Every structure is written in structure tokens, then in C-alpha cells.
Amino acid sequence: MHINEKLTKEQKNRFIKLIKEYQDIFFDVPRVTHLIEHRIQFTTKEPRRSRAYKLPYHLTEAVDKKN
């Protein structure tokens, strides 16, 4: 666990105490939850289509390097 160096010693100790007290809900890796459900309602069943747009010239070199 990484603790911000800007915290005072007292703040760091309080933070560590809090993490230890609630260690059953804090994880290093995000996990899946089934406590909440989320749905996205679309207005139509038609797929949304949009035109391709030109990439600004100053960004083309960076994109080419990524590919």
C-alpha cells in the first residue's frame, strides 16, 4: 500500500488504523460486485452510426507510433 508522503505522521497512523479496521472492504485489486445493477436504456434499437472524422495533423505522428 502506498501512503502519500504529504500526510503528517498522525494522518498516516489514522489512515493505517482505518484500513486495518475495515480491511474486509479494501482490496488491492478491483473486484466485481453484485450489489448494484446498472442498465442503459436506448431510445431505438437501431445501431448508432456516426461519420469518421479527420484526425488533426499534429496528432497523426503520435497515432502512427502507437500502431
N, C-alpha and C positions, 0 to 999 in steps of 0.2 A: 504494500500500500504506500502511495506517495502522499506525503503531507506537505502542504505549501510552506516554504521556508519563511514567508512573511508573517506567519502566525506567531504569537507570543508563546512562551513555554506553557502558560496556563491554558491558552486556547488549544494547543496541541494535546495537552493532557485531557481536557474536556472532550475533545474530538475522539481520542482513543477510547475513553470511557464510554462514550455514546456508541461507538462502533461495536465494542465488546458487549454492551448491554443488549443491543439489537442485532447481534451477529446472524440471527436466523433469517433476517430480511435483506442483508447486504451481501452481494456476490461480486466476485472479480469479473465474471463473465455474464453478459445479459442473458436472461432466460425467457422462455415462453410462458405466458400467463393465460389462464383460462378464467380469470376473474372478471374479465370485461369482454364484451363483444362489440365489434365495430362493423358497420355496413356503409357502403357508398351507394346512394340511390342515383341512378342516371335518369335523365329526362326522356331519353329514347333508347331503343335497343340497337339503333344504327351505330356502327363504329365511328368514332370521331376522326375526321381526317383534316389535315392542315398541310399547306404548301411548305415545301422545303424553302429555307431562306439562305441567302448568301452569308458566308462567314466573313466577318471584317478582315481585311487584308492583313492587319497587324497580328492577327491570331492564327493565320494559316501555318506559319512555321512551327508554332508550338503544337498544333494539332498533328502536323506531319511527323513530328518527333515522337508523339505518343503512339502513332500507328506503326 
